[in-house]
Amino acid sequence: MMVEVHPLVIHFPIALLSSAMLFDFFYILSKQNDLAQIGWWVLLLGLISAAAGIATGLWDDTLIGHLGSVSPLWVNHGWIQIFSCTLFLALFIWRTKMPTVLIHTKLKWIYIGSGGFAIAILFYGGHLGAKLAGRI
């Protein structure tokens, strides 16, 4: 039954997207090229798993009906998570189109700060999801 799949899938994007930013941060501190490559690949895997999380969440929502019924939007688990994944997608595109962002004197900190903001939104959305599921 699909209702049981969403709680199994959602931990992957949370772990992968936050880990990707951590690898990028460690790259900035250490300048070890492997960390930058790992960060890019983990971010890609995080986005793929986020697509699965969003898909299973939308499927669950057809049974529960939460996405369009909770207002304001900043307390709507589904819309918060879609927003956070959009932020991570923007960071991925930025990083892919401008590979030097992690070595640029100022932009690297804007990139990491934006990633930290996206992580905070992702964790907040996860908290809302846990509340919605009655886990907290």
N, C-alpha and C positions, 0 to 999 in steps of 0.2 A: 504494500500500500504506500503510495507516494507521500502521505502525510508524515510517515516515519523517516523519510529520506532527508528532508531539510535539516533537522538537527544533527544528522551525521555529516553533512556536507559543509556546514557553515564554519567549522573550526579550521578548515584548510585555508580559506582566504584570510581569516584573521591572523593566523600564524605566518603565512607566507608573505602577505603584504607588509606586516610590521617587521618581519625579519629582513625583507629586502631593504627597507630604509636603514636598518641596523647595519647591514653589510656595507651600504653606501657610506654611512657615517664612519665606520671603521676604516674604509678605504681612504676617506679624507684625512683621517688621523695618521694612517700608516703608509699611504701611497703604494700599497701592495696591489698590483694590477689584478691579481686573481680575485680579490674582494670586490672590485668594480664589476668584473664579469659575472661573478656569482650573484651580486645584487641585481644586475639586469635580468638574468635568467629566473631568479626567484620572483622578481616583480612580474615577469611574464606569466609564470606558473600561478602566481597569486591572482592575476587578472582572469586567467582561464578558470580557476576554481571559483572566483567570484561570480563569473557568468553562470556556473552551475548552481551556486548558492542563490543567485537572483532567480534563476529559472525554477528551482524547487520552491523558493519562497513565493513566487507568483502562482505556482500550482497550488500550494497550500492556501494562498489567499482566495482562490476560487471557491474553496471549501469553507473558509472562515469569514472572509469579507472585511478584512482589516484595512487594506491599503487605501481605499477611498472613503472610509468612514471616520478616521481619526483626524481631528483637527485641534490645534494648529500643526503644521507640517513638522515642526521641530520635536514633536513627541510621537511621530509616526515612524515606527521601526523600518518599514519597507522603504519609504522615501529617503530616510536618513542614510540607509545602507546604499541605495542607488546613488545618492549624492557623493558618499565617500568613495565609492568605486569609480565614479566619474573623475574625482580628484586624482585618484591613483592612475587612471587612464591618461589624464593630462600630463602627469609626471612621467609616465612611460613614453609618451609621444615626445615630450621635451627632451628626455634623456636620449631617445633614439635619434631624433633630428639633430641634436647638439651634443655629441658624445663628450665634448670638453667641459660640459657644465660642472662636473665634479672636480675639475682642476682650476676653474675660473675663480679668481680671488674673492669676488662678492657673490656671484651667482650660486656657488656651491652651498653657501649658507642659506640663501633664499630657497634653493631646492630642498635642502634638509629641513628647514623650518616649515615649508609647505608639506613635506612628508610627515613631519610631526603633527601638524594640524590635521592632515588626512587620517593619521592613526588615531588621534583623539576622537574624531568624528566616527570612525569605524568602531572603536571601543564603546562609545556612547550608544551607537545603534545596536551593538551586540547586547548592551545592558537593557535597552528597551525591548529587544527580542526575548531576553530571558524573563523579563517582567511579563511580557505578553503570554509566554508559555507557562507562566506560573512557577518558574524555577527559582525566583527570588521574590 
